[in-house]
Amino acid sequence: MPAQDAIAVIDFETTGTSPGLGDRATEVAIVMTEGGRVVDRFQSLMNTGVHIPAFITQLTGITNAMVAAAPPATQVMTEAARFVGSAPMVAHNAGFDRRFWQAELALCGLPAPQPFACTVMLSRRLYPEAPSHKLGLLVDWFGLPRTGAAHRALADAEMAAELLGRIRHDLMLRHGVARPDHALLCALQACSKKALPKFWQAVGTPSALAIPA
């Protein structure tokens, strides 16, 4: 069982943009955090039997030969689901990763009940002045460590976990949020820019610290 404050940060590499179009995962990585600290990691290539287009290989460095030698997707995703357990999840551009999480687990006959928070949406609420909300550019903007080559699942999951840590840190110090848990992250990302001042007041933030709409 994950700790009460555990959050699983996930990243997929895939053959394309949508499981609805027949695209499949080629790699998954999950970074488990507790109390804002990384406590465990899971990473694996997976073999779905689906061809990887050349432009995807050029982007990720993952080849058809690499996935041919990888464990079957059902094995990897079953292990991933066991690793995550009931922990809520976070991803950068979470809509993408959530679709593949749900689709790959469905093919294994497994549920995917975990709620997702999105560091793209959270960064837009908290840092409207950022020059970009792409993961690598946000990491560089904050001076956070780059943990490996972009467009590989573990490196991207670790960078997203670093960004999540910065977001939670700023929620506590800049906005007076005593416990920036996953439920609060989901509420914040669903909040419109115009509603942010009321949101900060509702969580105990002095109005002077509220981000203007």
HUJOGI-V264236 format. One record per pair of residues at least 12 apart in sequence whose ideal C-beta (glycine too) atoms are under 10 Angstrom apart, sorted by the first residue. I is the first residue (numbers start at 0). J is the second residue. D is the distance in Angstrom with one decimal. If there is no record, write none. Layout:
i	j	d
I	J	D
I	J	D
This chain:
i	j	d
0	84	6.2
0	85	7.2
0	86	9.2
1	31	7.1
1	32	9.9
1	33	7.7
1	38	9.5
1	39	9.6
1	82	9.3
1	83	7.6
1	84	4.9
1	85	6.3
1	86	4.0
1	87	9.1
2	31	9.0
2	32	9.5
2	33	4.7
2	34	7.9
2	38	8.1
2	86	8.3
3	33	8.8
3	34	9.9
3	86	9.7
3	180	9.0
4	32	8.5
4	33	5.8
4	34	5.6
4	35	8.4
4	86	9.4
4	87	10.0
4	178	8.5
4	180	6.7
4	181	8.6
5	31	6.1
5	32	6.8
5	33	5.0
5	34	8.8
5	38	7.9
5	39	9.4
5	83	9.1
5	84	8.2
5	85	8.7
5	86	4.3
5	87	8.0
5	181	9.1
6	30	9.1
6	31	7.8
6	32	5.0
6	33	8.0
6	34	9.7
6	35	8.8
6	86	6.3
6	87	5.9
6	88	7.2
6	89	5.6
6	116	8.0
6	160	8.5
6	163	7.1
6	167	9.1
6	180	8.4
6	181	5.7
6	184	8.5
7	29	5.3
7	30	7.3
7	31	5.4
7	32	7.6
7	39	9.3
7	41	8.8
7	79	9.3
7	82	7.7
7	83	4.7
7	84	8.3
7	85	9.7
7	86	4.5
7	87	7.2
7	88	4.9
7	89	7.3
7	90	9.4
7	113	7.4
7	115	9.8
7	156	9.2
7	160	9.4
7	181	9.8
8	28	8.8
8	29	6.9
8	30	4.5
8	31	7.8
8	32	6.5
8	37	8.7
8	40	9.8
8	86	9.8
8	88	7.3
8	89	4.8
8	90	6.8
8	91	8.6
8	96	9.6
8	116	9.6
8	118	8.4
8	155	9.4
8	156	5.3
8	157	8.0
8	158	9.3
8	159	5.0
8	160	4.3
8	161	9.3
8	162	9.0
8	163	6.1
8	164	9.7
9	27	7.0
9	28	7.1
9	29	4.9
9	30	7.9
9	31	10.0
9	41	9.1
9	79	8.3
9	83	7.8
9	88	5.6
9	89	7.4
9	90	5.1
9	91	9.6
9	93	8.6
9	96	5.4
9	97	8.7
9	99	9.1
9	100	6.6
9	113	9.2
9	115	8.5
9	152	8.4
9	155	9.5
9	156	6.1
9	159	8.2
9	160	9.8
10	26	8.4
10	27	7.5
10	28	5.3
10	29	8.1
10	30	8.5
10	42	9.4
10	90	6.4
10	91	7.3
10	92	9.5
10	95	9.5
10	96	6.4
10	99	9.9
10	134	9.0
10	150	9.4
10	151	8.6
10	152	4.6
10	153	7.6
10	154	8.3
10	155	4.1
10	156	4.0
10	157	8.7
10	158	8.7
10	159	6.4
10	160	9.6
11	23	9.7
11	24	4.9
11	25	8.0
11	26	6.9
11	27	5.4
11	28	8.1
11	29	9.9
11	45	9.7
11	90	8.3
11	95	7.5
11	96	5.3
11	97	9.7
11	98	9.2
11	99	4.7
11	100	7.4
11	103	8.2
11	152	6.3
11	155	9.0
11	156	9.3
12	24	7.1
12	25	5.0
12	26	4.1
12	27	7.9
12	28	8.6
12	44	8.5
12	45	9.6
12	51	9.4
12	55	8.1
12	58	8.7
12	59	5.0
12	60	9.2
12	61	5.9
12	66	9.9
12	99	9.5
12	150	6.7
12	151	6.8
12	152	5.1
12	153	9.9
12	155	8.2
13	25	6.0
13	26	8.3
13	27	9.5
13	47	9.5
13	49	9.3
13	51	9.1
13	55	7.7
13	59	8.9
13	61	9.6
13	95	8.3
13	96	9.3
13	98	9.6
13	99	6.0
13	102	9.9
13	103	9.6
13	152	9.7
14	47	7.8
14	49	5.3
14	50	7.2
14	51	5.3
14	52	6.7
14	55	6.0
14	56	9.9
14	59	9.9
14	61	9.3
14	63	10.0
14	66	9.2
15	49	9.0
15	51	9.3
15	52	7.3
15	54	9.8
15	55	7.2
16	95	7.4
16	98	9.2
16	99	9.9
17	95	8.5
17	98	6.8
17	99	8.8
17	102	9.0
18	95	9.9
18	98	5.7
18	99	5.8
18	100	9.7
18	101	8.1
18	102	3.6
18	103	7.6
18	105	8.9
18	106	9.0
19	98	7.7
19	102	8.0
21	49	7.4
22	47	9.5
22	49	7.5
22	52	9.7
22	55	9.4
22	98	9.4
22	99	8.0
22	102	8.8
23	45	8.3
23	46	9.6
23	47	3.9
23	48	8.1
23	49	4.4
23	50	9.8
23	51	9.3
23	66	9.5
23	72	7.0
23	99	8.1
23	102	8.2
23	103	7.4
23	106	8.7
24	44	9.4
24	45	6.0
24	47	6.7
24	49	9.2
24	66	9.6
24	72	6.7
24	75	8.3
24	76	8.0
24	79	9.7
24	96	9.5
24	99	5.2
24	100	8.8
24	102	8.3
24	103	5.4
24	106	10.0
24	152	8.9
25	44	6.5
25	45	6.6
25	46	8.6
25	47	7.4
25	49	8.2
25	51	6.1
25	55	7.8
25	56	9.5
25	59	7.3
25	61	5.1
25	62	9.5
25	63	9.3
25	65	8.1
25	66	5.4
25	69	8.2
25	72	9.2
25	152	8.6
26	42	7.5
26	43	7.0
26	44	4.9
26	45	6.7
26	59	7.7
26	61	6.1
26	65	8.9
26	66	8.1
26	69	8.3
26	75	8.9
26	150	9.8
26	151	7.1
26	152	4.3
26	153	8.2
26	155	9.9
27	41	7.7
27	42	7.2
27	43	6.3
27	44	8.6
27	45	6.7
27	72	9.1
27	75	6.5
27	76	7.4
27	78	9.5
27	79	5.6
27	82	9.8
27	96	9.0
27	99	8.2
27	100	8.3
27	103	7.9
27	152	5.8
27	153	9.3
27	156	8.7
28	40	7.2
28	41	6.8
28	42	4.1
28	43	8.0
28	79	9.2
28	151	7.9
28	152	3.6
28	153	3.9
28	154	8.0
28	155	7.3
28	156	4.2
28	157	7.9
28	159	9.7
29	41	4.5
29	42	7.6
29	43	9.8
29	79	6.2
29	80	10.0
29	82	6.0
29	83	6.2
29	86	9.2
29	88	8.3
29	90	9.8
29	100	9.7
29	152	8.7
29	153	8.9
29	156	6.4
29	160	9.7
30	42	9.0
30	89	9.3
30	146	9.4
30	153	7.8
30	155	9.8
30	156	4.7
30	157	5.6
30	158	9.5
30	159	7.6
30	160	4.4
30	161	9.3
30	163	9.1
31	82	7.3
31	83	7.9
31	84	9.3
31	86	6.9
31	160	8.9
32	86	9.0
32	89	8.5
32	160	5.8
32	163	7.1
32	164	7.5
32	167	9.3
33	86	9.2
34	167	9.8
35	160	9.3
35	163	8.1
35	164	5.2
35	165	9.8
35	167	5.7
35	168	7.5
35	171	9.5
35	179	9.0
36	160	9.5
36	164	8.1
37	156	9.8
37	157	7.5
37	160	6.0
37	161	8.9
37	164	8.7
39	82	7.6
40	82	9.1
40	153	6.9
40	156	7.9
40	157	7.8
40	160	9.4
41	75	9.2
41	78	7.2
41	79	6.1
41	81	9.3
41	82	4.5
41	83	8.2
41	152	9.9
41	153	8.9
41	156	9.1
42	75	9.7
42	79	9.5
42	151	8.9
42	152	6.2
42	153	4.4
42	154	9.7
42	156	7.9
42	157	9.7
43	69	7.0
43	70	6.4
43	72	9.6
43	74	8.6
43	75	4.7
43	76	9.3
43	78	7.4
43	79	7.7
43	152	8.7
43	153	9.6
44	61	6.9
44	65	5.9
44	66	5.6
44	67	9.7
44	68	8.0
44	69	3.7
44	70	7.7
44	72	9.8
44	75	7.8
44	151	10.0
44	152	8.7
45	66	6.8
45	69	5.4
45	70	6.3
45	71	7.0
45	72	4.3
45	73	8.8
45	74	7.9
45	75	4.1
45	76	7.2
45	78	10.0
45	79	9.1
45	103	8.2
46	63	9.8
46	65	9.3
46	66	5.0
46	67	6.2
46	68	7.8
46	69	4.6
46	70	6.7
46	71	5.4
46	72	6.4
46	73	9.7
46	74	9.1
46	75	8.4
47	66	7.4
47	69	9.3
47	71	8.0
47	72	4.6
47	73	9.3
47	75	9.5
47	76	9.8
47	103	8.2
47	106	8.6
48	66	8.8
48	67	8.9
48	71	8.6
48	72	8.3
49	63	9.4
49	66	8.5
49	72	9.2
50	63	6.4
50	66	9.5
51	63	5.2
51	64	9.7
51	65	8.7
51	66	6.7
51	67	10.0
55	150	9.2
57	150	9.8
58	149	9.2
58	150	5.4
59	148	8.8
59	149	9.1
59	150	4.6
59	151	6.5
59	152	8.7
60	148	7.0
60	150	7.4
60	151	6.8
61	150	8.7
61	151	7.7
61	152	9.1
72	103	6.3
72	106	7.2
72	107	7.8
73	103	8.8
73	104	9.8
73	106	7.2
73	107	5.0
73	108	8.9
73	109	9.3
74	107	9.0
75	103	8.5
75	107	9.4
76	99	9.8
76	100	8.6
76	102	9.8
76	103	4.8
76	104	5.7
76	105	9.6
76	106	7.7
76	107	5.1
76	109	7.2
76	111	9.7
77	104	8.6
77	107	5.7
77	108	9.5
77	109	6.8
79	100	8.4
79	103	8.3
79	104	8.2
79	107	9.6
79	109	9.6
80	100	8.9
80	103	9.3
80	104	6.0
80	107	7.6
80	109	5.3
80	110	8.4
80	111	7.8
80	113	9.2
81	109	9.5
83	100	8.8
83	104	9.9
83	111	9.3
83	113	6.4
84	113	8.9
85	112	7.9
85	113	7.3
86	113	6.9
86	114	10.0
86	181	8.6
87	112	9.9
87	113	5.7
87	114	5.0
87	115	7.6
87	116	7.2
87	180	8.6
87	181	4.0
87	182	8.1
87	184	8.6
87	185	8.2
88	100	7.4
88	111	9.3
88	113	4.7
88	114	7.1
88	115	5.0
88	116	7.4
88	117	9.9
88	181	8.4
89	113	10.0
89	114	9.7
89	115	6.9
89	116	4.8
89	117	7.4
89	118	6.3
89	121	8.7
89	156	9.5
89	159	6.8
89	160	7.9
89	162	9.2
89	163	5.5
89	166	9.3
89	181	7.6
89	184	7.3
89	185	9.8
90	115	6.3
90	116	8.2
90	117	6.6
90	118	7.2
90	119	8.8
90	134	9.9
90	155	9.1
90	156	8.1
90	159	6.5
90	163	9.7
91	117	7.2
91	118	4.6
91	119	5.7
91	120	9.8
91	121	9.6
91	122	8.7
91	132	8.8
91	133	8.4
91	134	4.6
91	135	9.7
91	137	8.4
91	138	9.8
91	155	7.1
91	156	8.8
91	158	7.8
91	159	4.5
91	160	9.9
91	162	7.0
91	163	9.0
92	117	6.7
92	118	8.2
92	119	5.1
92	120	9.0
92	132	9.2
92	133	9.0
92	134	8.0
92	159	9.4
93	114	9.8
93	115	4.4
93	116	6.6
93	117	3.6
93	118	7.6
93	119	7.4
93	120	7.7
93	121	9.7
93	159	9.5
93	188	8.7
94	115	8.1
94	117	7.1
94	119	8.9
94	120	9.3
95	117	9.5
95	119	9.7
96	115	7.4
96	117	9.0
96	152	9.8
96	155	9.7
96	156	9.4
96	159	9.4
97	111	8.0
97	113	8.6
97	114	9.3
97	115	4.7
97	117	8.7
99	111	10.0
100	113	7.7
100	115	8.0
101	113	9.4
101	115	9.7
113	181	9.6
114	181	6.8
114	182	8.2
114	184	9.5
114	185	6.2
115	181	9.3
115	184	9.8
115	185	8.1
115	188	9.6
116	163	8.3
116	166	9.4
116	181	6.0
116	182	9.1
116	183	9.2
116	184	4.1
116	185	5.3
116	186	9.6
116	187	8.5
116	188	6.1
116	189	9.8
117	159	9.8
117	184	8.6
117	185	9.0
117	188	5.7
118	132	8.6
118	134	7.5
118	137	8.0
118	158	9.6
118	159	5.6
118	160	9.3
118	161	9.9
118	162	5.1
118	163	5.9
118	165	9.4
118	166	6.6
118	184	8.9
118	188	9.0
119	132	5.3
119	133	8.4
119	134	8.1
119	137	8.9
119	159	9.7
119	162	9.6
119	188	8.7
120	132	8.7
120	184	9.2
120	185	9.6
120	187	8.3
120	188	3.9
120	189	8.2
120	190	9.6
121	162	8.6
121	163	8.2
121	166	5.4
121	167	9.5
121	169	10.0
121	170	9.0
121	179	9.9
121	184	6.2
121	185	9.5
121	187	6.2
121	188	5.3
122	134	9.2
122	137	5.9
122	140	9.6
122	141	9.8
122	162	7.2
122	165	9.2
122	166	7.0
122	188	9.6
123	188	8.4
123	192	8.5
124	166	9.4
124	184	9.9
124	187	5.7
124	188	6.5
124	189	9.5
124	190	6.6
124	191	9.2
124	192	7.3
124	195	6.7
124	198	8.8
124	210	7.5
125	165	9.3
125	166	6.3
125	169	6.2
125	170	7.6
125	173	8.2
125	174	8.2
125	187	7.9
125	188	9.9
125	195	9.3
125	210	7.2
126	140	8.2
126	141	8.9
126	165	9.4
126	166	8.7
126	169	8.4
126	210	9.1
127	192	7.6
127	195	9.8
127	210	7.0
127	211	9.0
127	212	9.9
128	140	9.7
128	210	9.7
129	141	9.0
133	149	9.5
134	149	7.6
134	150	10.0
134	154	9.9
134	155	6.4
134	158	5.7
134	159	6.3
134	161	9.7
134	162	6.9
135	149	5.2
135	150	9.3
135	154	9.6
135	155	8.6
135	158	7.1
137	158	8.6
137	159	9.5
137	161	9.6
137	162	5.8
137	165	8.6
137	166	9.8
138	155	9.9
138	157	9.9
138	158	5.0
138	159	8.9
138	161	6.5
138	162	6.3
138	165	9.0
139	158	9.9
140	162	10.0
141	161	8.2
141	162	7.4
141	165	5.5
141	166	9.8
141	169	9.7
142	165	9.7
143	157	9.9
143	158	7.1
143	160	9.8
143	161	4.4
143	162	6.6
143	164	8.3
143	165	6.5
144	157	8.4
144	158	8.0
144	161	6.4
145	157	9.0
145	158	6.5
145	161	8.9
146	158	5.8
146	159	10.0
146	160	8.8
146	161	7.4
163	179	9.7
163	184	8.3
166	179	7.7
166	184	7.7
166	187	9.1
167	179	4.5
167	180	8.9
167	183	9.3
167	184	8.0
170	183	7.5
170	184	8.3
170	187	7.9
170	199	9.9
170	202	8.6
170	204	9.3
172	208	9.9
173	199	9.7
173	204	8.6
173	208	6.3
173	210	9.1
174	187	9.3
174	195	9.8
174	198	9.3
174	199	5.8
174	202	7.3
174	203	8.9
174	204	4.8
174	205	9.1
174	208	5.7
174	209	8.1
174	210	8.4
175	199	7.8
175	202	7.4
175	203	5.5
175	204	4.4
175	205	6.7
175	208	6.7
176	199	8.6
176	202	5.4
176	203	7.4
176	204	7.2
177	202	8.4
177	203	7.2
178	202	9.5
179	202	8.9
183	198	9.7
183	202	6.9
186	198	7.5
186	201	9.0
186	202	8.6
187	199	9.5
187	202	8.7
191	212	8.2
192	210	7.9
192	211	8.7
192	212	4.9
193	211	9.8
193	212	4.4
194	212	7.9
195	209	6.3
195	210	5.3
195	211	8.1
195	212	6.2
196	208	9.6
196	209	4.0
196	210	7.6
196	211	7.6
196	212	6.8
197	209	8.4
197	212	10.0
198	210	9.4
